[in-house]
Amino acid sequence: EVASYPADFETWAECYMDDADSFHRFREQFLAELFESAFLVLGTDYYKVIMSLFARFQDKAAATAWQAAEAVIFSLRTVAVLVKASLNLSSKGQAQAATAEANDVHQMLKILFTHVSGGVKQIGVTKDVFLSHHVVVEGVARLIGSYAQWFGKNPHSPVEQALSYLLFGIQLNRPEFGPTLPTHASHSFKIICMKCGHRLKTREAVIGLINAISGCVSASSAALADKKALVEGVSRLITLLGLEDATFAVEQLLHPVLHRLHQTIASGNGQGDLQLKCDLELYASAVRFFEFPCPSPPAVHPTLHILQRSWDTFEAVLGNEESMKSEENAEALCSIFGHVISSAGPAVAEVLPAILSRTLALLQLGAHTGCLEVVA
């Protein structure tokens, strides 16, 4: 109960009884240490205690206070590191009893995550305690990220269901909720993509995720760091695809970014520099993780393919000299060029003269350090 939010809590702006900083310090420092100590004493029995509490939420539509559900989620997150360590030990030839206990924990985690994240895709669900308040959704998003390694190692973990839940959380981007929910959800999305790539490396799965994140990536209200996390997560999955599927997925991921870049340059309004910087950085975030084997001719490297599709837009960006005098815009464009060179490897030779000539032209507009890094 002491780990629970106040009974009347909606947002901190409306809560007169508690101070947000003091509450979070108490939970994340004192209570987190207390729960860790309890786990060290109880071992896997800790999870049996938690599951007994979790049984109260088997009927997610029941009139159960969301504060209680969030407190249980918090108690699971605080011991995530210890749980992962104990499961790793049990997988390295420990006693049969330890292995049996680990299997019990795996099963409990599967039941828990399946139950907690299942409401998003259930048609007709009108009440779900784990979707009922933005604080609960944030707690579940953080929990999923904390157990990302378990999701990746357990072949029966509900990966797709967890991603759907995180995407639901990312869309709860409202000013009164504060920035932490979409930030935690997008960060957890990225980690799940990194840890579970072997479960998601199909064309259908990757294109589905690209379509799912497109709204957030295009939203002006979303933080750039959150957009980058989503793009970087999907980019890591794209690198696991075959050449043809990867090329198609790269286009699908970056086409909206190129479209906005073109619109920004064409509009020529005073607000364009910030949008230009954001979209250039998003493009760079994607290319940064494009690690593909160099294909045999006449096949084209996916990074070079999207560069060719992007070149006219980049020429238009470079033609806007006022925007390119901005250090931030120039650094972002140079970052793209640098990541293209790293990604394409030997195949970059065919486009390297064009990249270097545009980089030197950009250097003439200002002493941009990013240009020197590309040339080097």
Phi, psi and omega per residue, in radians:
E1 nan -0.631 -3.123
V2 -1.196 -0.290 3.099
A3 -1.491 -0.094 -3.018
S4 -1.471 2.656 2.995
Y5 -1.195 2.758 3.100
P6 -0.988 2.574 -3.068
A7 -1.072 -0.511 -3.089
D8 -1.697 0.235 -2.998
F9 -1.269 2.317 2.938
E10 -2.141 -1.080 2.977
T11 -2.405 2.829 -3.136
W12 -1.142 -0.477 3.122
A13 -1.143 -0.452 -3.097
E14 -1.804 -0.023 -3.072
C15 -1.736 2.003 -3.063
Y16 -1.655 -0.164 -2.997
M17 -1.564 -0.439 -3.004
D18 -2.315 2.689 3.067
D19 -1.714 2.252 -3.030
A20 -1.071 -0.831 -3.093
D21 -1.079 -0.781 -3.138
S22 -1.115 -0.716 -3.139
F23 -1.085 -0.828 -3.095
H24 -1.223 -0.641 3.080
R25 -1.086 -0.735 3.133
F26 -1.077 -0.774 -3.104
R27 -1.258 -0.890 -2.980
E28 -1.320 -0.335 3.134
Q29 -1.868 -1.193 -3.043
F30 -1.170 -0.948 -3.077
L31 -1.167 -0.649 3.120
A32 -1.055 -0.745 3.105
E33 -1.143 -0.659 3.131
L34 -1.110 -0.786 3.130
F35 -1.145 -0.663 3.106
E36 -1.108 -0.735 3.103
S37 -1.091 -0.700 3.118
A38 -1.099 -0.682 3.130
F39 -1.153 -0.700 3.140
L40 -1.122 -0.555 3.120
V41 -1.381 -0.793 -3.026
L42 -1.503 -0.433 -3.054
G43 1.161 -2.448 -3.095
T44 -1.237 -0.201 3.031
D45 -1.115 -0.387 3.074
Y46 -0.969 -0.729 -3.112
Y47 -1.216 -0.549 3.095
K48 -1.157 -0.632 3.069
V49 -1.132 -0.795 -3.134
I50 -1.110 -0.717 -3.135
M51 -1.160 -0.542 3.067
S52 -1.161 -0.631 3.045
L53 -1.236 -0.665 -3.111
F54 -1.115 -0.451 -3.140
A55 -1.029 -0.403 3.112
R56 -1.122 -0.344 -3.044
F57 -1.926 0.338 3.085
Q58 -1.060 -0.675 3.003
D59 -1.637 1.693 -3.033
K60 -1.253 -0.265 3.140
A61 -1.576 -0.094 -3.126
A62 -1.186 2.764 -3.102
A63 -1.357 1.170 3.121
T64 -1.802 2.390 -3.135
A65 -1.094 2.322 -3.130
W66 -1.130 -0.457 -3.126
Q67 -1.040 -0.681 -3.140
A68 -1.170 -0.712 3.115
A69 -1.112 -0.741 -3.131
E70 -1.136 -0.647 3.132
A71 -1.118 -0.675 3.092
V72 -1.139 -0.744 3.102
I73 -1.043 -0.759 3.124
F74 -1.059 -0.753 -3.103
S75 -1.141 -0.448 3.067
L76 -1.357 -0.692 -3.100
R77 -1.164 -0.670 -3.031
T78 -1.134 -0.387 -3.114
V79 -1.859 0.232 -3.040
A80 -1.017 -0.752 -3.111
V81 -1.113 -0.750 3.135
L82 -1.159 -0.670 3.123
V83 -1.113 -0.804 -3.138
K84 -1.075 -0.701 3.123
A85 -1.111 -0.738 -3.131
S86 -1.181 -0.644 3.116
L87 -1.216 -0.626 3.100
N88 -1.147 -0.695 3.124
L89 -1.117 -0.740 -3.094
S90 -1.171 -0.376 -3.139
S91 -1.490 -0.063 -3.078
K92 -1.904 0.782 3.006
G93 1.360 0.544 3.080
Q94 -1.321 -3.139 -3.095
A95 -1.060 2.744 -3.100
Q96 -1.049 -0.642 3.130
A97 -1.103 -0.708 3.126
A98 -1.134 -0.679 3.109
T99 -1.131 -0.696 3.115
A100 -1.122 -0.716 3.098
E101 -1.107 -0.719 3.126
A102 -1.104 -0.705 3.099
N103 -1.074 -0.654 3.091
D104 -1.102 -0.725 3.135
V105 -1.142 -0.759 3.098
H106 -0.991 -0.780 -3.120
Q107 -1.154 -0.710 3.118
M108 -1.121 -0.724 3.121
L109 -1.128 -0.712 3.110
K110 -1.067 -0.813 3.121
I111 -1.059 -0.790 -3.079
L112 -1.105 -0.919 -3.074
F113 -1.175 -0.625 3.095
T114 -1.101 -0.736 -3.116
H115 -1.235 -0.797 -3.046
V116 -1.154 -0.746 -3.022
S117 -1.658 0.019 -2.999
G118 -1.332 -0.309 -3.024
G119 -1.220 -0.414 -3.043
V120 -1.095 -0.681 -3.052
K121 -1.731 0.051 -3.139
Q122 -1.489 2.005 -3.117
I123 -1.155 2.328 3.082
G124 1.545 -0.022 3.116
V125 -1.230 2.122 3.133
T126 -1.932 -0.403 3.121
K127 -2.332 2.271 3.104
D128 -2.698 2.039 -3.063
V129 -1.046 -0.474 -3.119
F130 -1.488 -0.007 3.021
L131 -2.094 0.072 -2.907
S132 -1.427 -0.320 -3.090
H133 -2.620 2.518 -3.065
H134 -1.094 -0.488 3.117
V135 -1.187 -0.689 3.096
V136 -1.143 -0.779 -3.133
V137 -1.071 -0.726 3.097
E138 -1.101 -0.730 3.126
G139 -1.089 -0.745 3.119
V140 -1.167 -0.684 3.115
A141 -1.055 -0.771 3.111
R142 -1.155 -0.656 3.129
L143 -1.094 -0.786 3.136
I144 -1.052 -0.785 3.115
G145 -1.096 -0.662 -3.130
S146 -1.153 -0.505 -3.122
Y147 -1.859 0.402 -3.108
A148 -1.052 -0.656 3.117
Q149 -1.092 -0.690 3.092
W150 -1.127 -0.742 3.093
F151 -0.975 -0.717 -3.089
G152 -1.254 -0.567 -3.054
K153 -1.581 -0.400 -3.110
N154 -1.657 1.993 -3.067
P155 -1.163 -0.225 -3.124
H156 -1.818 0.129 3.135
S157 -1.222 2.522 -3.098
P158 -1.422 1.261 -3.031
V159 -1.108 -0.908 -3.082
E160 -1.088 -0.651 3.137
Q161 -1.152 -0.722 3.114
A162 -1.117 -0.715 3.110
L163 -1.108 -0.694 3.097
S164 -1.079 -0.705 3.116
Y165 -1.119 -0.758 3.138
L166 -1.104 -0.693 3.106
L167 -1.125 -0.626 3.038
F168 -1.063 -0.772 3.132
G169 -1.129 -0.678 3.140
I170 -1.078 -0.603 -3.109
Q171 -1.321 -0.231 3.086
L172 -1.465 1.008 -3.066
N173 -1.764 1.452 -3.126
R174 -2.107 2.444 -3.054
P175 -0.953 -0.677 -3.080
E176 -1.210 -0.321 3.121
F177 -1.472 -0.276 -3.069
G178 1.444 3.029 -3.030
P179 -1.509 -0.146 -2.946
T180 -1.272 -0.573 -3.123
L181 -1.077 -1.006 3.136
P182 -1.087 -0.521 3.124
T183 -1.178 -0.835 3.112
H184 -1.141 -0.694 -3.124
A185 -1.152 -0.752 -3.133
S186 -1.217 -0.645 3.103
H187 -1.140 -0.750 3.115
S188 -1.145 -0.645 3.065
F189 -0.999 -0.818 -3.136
K190 -1.079 -0.781 -3.108
I191 -1.142 -0.719 3.115
I192 -1.082 -0.730 3.092
C193 -1.057 -0.692 -3.135
M194 -1.179 -0.763 -3.036
K195 -1.441 -0.385 -3.011
C196 -2.041 0.421 -3.114
G197 -0.986 -0.633 -3.127
H198 -1.143 -0.313 3.111
R199 -1.648 -0.217 -2.976
L200 -2.127 0.133 -2.997
K201 -1.517 0.981 3.003
T202 -2.149 2.699 3.137
R203 -1.028 -0.766 -3.090
E204 -1.103 -0.776 -3.119
A205 -1.125 -0.777 -3.079
V206 -1.202 -0.784 3.125
I207 -1.126 -0.639 3.079
G208 -1.068 -0.713 3.124
L209 -1.228 -0.658 3.086
I210 -1.050 -0.783 3.104
N211 -1.132 -0.629 -3.092
A212 -1.205 -0.605 -3.108
I213 -1.560 -0.131 -3.001
S214 -1.054 -0.663 -3.138
G215 -1.099 -0.782 3.142
C216 -1.188 -0.730 -3.120
V217 -1.123 -0.509 3.140
S218 -1.554 -0.244 -3.033
A219 -1.277 2.282 3.122
S220 -1.219 -0.403 -3.104
S221 -1.397 -0.277 -3.104
A222 -1.375 2.483 3.114
A223 -1.215 2.518 -3.120
L224 -1.060 -0.690 3.140
A225 -1.080 -0.637 3.111
D226 -1.203 -0.726 3.097
K227 -1.071 -0.747 3.139
K228 -1.074 -0.732 -3.138
A229 -1.035 -0.743 3.129
L230 -1.135 -0.815 -3.127
V231 -1.116 -0.731 -3.130
E232 -1.169 -0.643 3.101
G233 -1.073 -0.837 3.141
V234 -1.184 -0.624 3.139
S235 -1.040 -0.679 3.119
R236 -1.129 -0.580 3.089
L237 -1.257 -0.664 -3.127
I238 -1.031 -0.632 -3.115
T239 -1.162 -0.235 -3.135
L240 -1.587 -0.123 -3.101
L241 -1.462 2.867 2.994
G242 -1.184 2.892 -3.009
L243 -0.969 -0.870 -3.083
E244 -1.141 -0.795 3.139
D245 -1.170 -0.653 3.128
A246 -1.125 -0.746 3.134
T247 -1.064 -0.768 3.116
F248 -1.122 -0.758 -3.111
A249 -1.152 -0.673 3.101
V250 -1.045 -0.772 3.106
E251 -1.067 -0.782 -3.120
Q252 -1.110 -0.649 -3.127
L253 -1.233 -0.723 -2.983
L254 -1.748 -0.194 3.121
H255 -1.003 -0.807 3.119
P256 -1.080 -0.593 3.118
V257 -1.156 -0.784 3.117
L258 -1.117 -0.656 3.121
H259 -1.084 -0.754 3.129
R260 -1.195 -0.646 3.081
L261 -1.051 -0.772 3.128
H262 -1.085 -0.763 3.129
Q263 -1.119 -0.700 -3.130
T264 -1.104 -0.792 3.134
I265 -1.153 -0.702 -3.114
A266 -1.177 -0.580 -3.079
S267 -1.262 -0.672 3.107
G268 1.088 0.395 -3.130
N269 -1.506 2.940 -3.058
G270 -1.211 -0.296 -3.139
Q271 -1.542 -0.006 -2.971
G272 -1.230 -0.525 -3.047
D273 -1.058 -0.736 -3.133
L274 -1.151 -0.762 3.114
Q275 -1.147 -0.670 3.118
L276 -1.059 -0.822 3.131
K277 -1.056 -0.800 -3.106
C278 -1.053 -0.806 -3.082
D279 -1.274 -0.598 3.040
L280 -1.114 -0.707 3.123
E281 -1.191 -0.630 3.083
L282 -1.100 -0.780 3.114
Y283 -1.036 -0.806 -3.136
A284 -1.085 -0.665 3.133
S285 -1.097 -0.625 3.120
A286 -1.226 -0.896 -3.057
V287 -1.132 -0.480 -3.115
R288 -0.952 -0.569 -3.067
F289 -1.862 0.208 3.114
F290 -1.407 1.688 3.124
E291 -2.050 1.665 -3.103
F292 -2.010 2.583 3.010
P293 -1.148 2.543 -3.100
C294 -1.231 2.063 -3.068
P295 -1.333 2.737 3.077
S296 -1.415 2.455 3.089
P297 -0.992 2.574 0.117
P298 -1.561 0.164 3.128
A299 -1.096 2.560 -3.099
V300 -1.877 2.366 3.082
H301 -1.029 2.321 -3.099
P302 -0.950 -0.650 3.130
T303 -1.155 -0.700 3.123
L304 -1.258 -0.558 3.086
H305 -1.068 -0.839 -3.127
I306 -1.249 -0.512 3.069
L307 -1.111 -0.734 3.099
Q308 -1.067 -0.723 3.114
R309 -1.181 -0.425 -3.056
S310 -1.660 -0.207 -2.901
W311 -1.083 -0.741 3.139
D312 -1.079 -0.667 3.114
T313 -1.167 -0.734 3.114
F314 -1.136 -0.627 3.080
E315 -1.089 -0.707 3.109
A316 -1.153 -0.661 3.095
V317 -1.111 -0.795 3.127
L318 -1.138 -0.514 3.125
G319 -1.238 -0.296 3.083
N320 -1.529 1.467 -2.992
E321 -1.088 -0.630 -3.134
E322 -1.096 -0.745 3.115
S323 -1.184 -0.634 -3.094
M324 -1.360 -0.175 3.012
K325 -1.307 -0.300 3.079
S326 -1.201 2.233 3.137
E327 -1.021 -0.743 -3.082
E328 -1.146 -0.749 3.128
N329 -1.147 -0.760 3.137
A330 -1.113 -0.738 3.123
E331 -1.086 -0.692 -3.129
A332 -1.138 -0.749 3.132
L333 -1.179 -0.703 3.097
C334 -1.130 -0.587 3.089
S335 -1.084 -0.692 3.082
I336 -1.070 -0.864 -3.124
F337 -1.039 -0.746 -3.139
G338 -1.111 -0.744 3.136
H339 -1.203 -0.598 3.079
V340 -1.087 -0.770 3.139
I341 -1.081 -0.774 -3.139
S342 -1.162 -0.698 -3.073
S343 -1.236 -0.776 -3.007
A344 -1.346 -0.374 3.134
G345 1.060 -2.414 -3.105
P346 -1.030 -0.483 -3.103
A347 -1.167 -0.266 -3.096
V348 -1.250 -0.215 -3.059
A349 -0.945 -0.634 -3.074
E350 -1.222 -0.409 -3.124
V351 -1.964 -0.050 -3.080
L352 -1.047 -0.740 3.114
P353 -1.024 -0.705 3.137
A354 -1.161 -0.729 3.130
I355 -1.100 -0.783 -3.099
L356 -1.173 -0.674 -3.139
S357 -1.143 -0.691 3.112
R358 -1.235 -0.581 3.117
T359 -1.179 -0.727 3.117
L360 -1.166 -0.629 3.072
A361 -1.122 -0.668 3.103
L362 -1.170 -0.636 3.126
L363 -1.122 -0.535 3.128
Q364 -1.211 -0.367 3.125
L365 -1.424 -0.311 -3.121
G366 -3.142 2.780 -3.111
A367 -1.414 1.234 -3.083
H368 -1.525 2.095 -3.090
T369 -1.133 -0.509 3.122
G370 -1.053 -0.579 3.118
C371 -1.092 -0.729 -3.125
L372 -1.141 -0.594 3.120
E373 -1.167 -0.651 3.099
V374 -1.152 -0.799 -3.125
V375 -1.104 -0.671 -3.127
A376 -1.138 nan nan
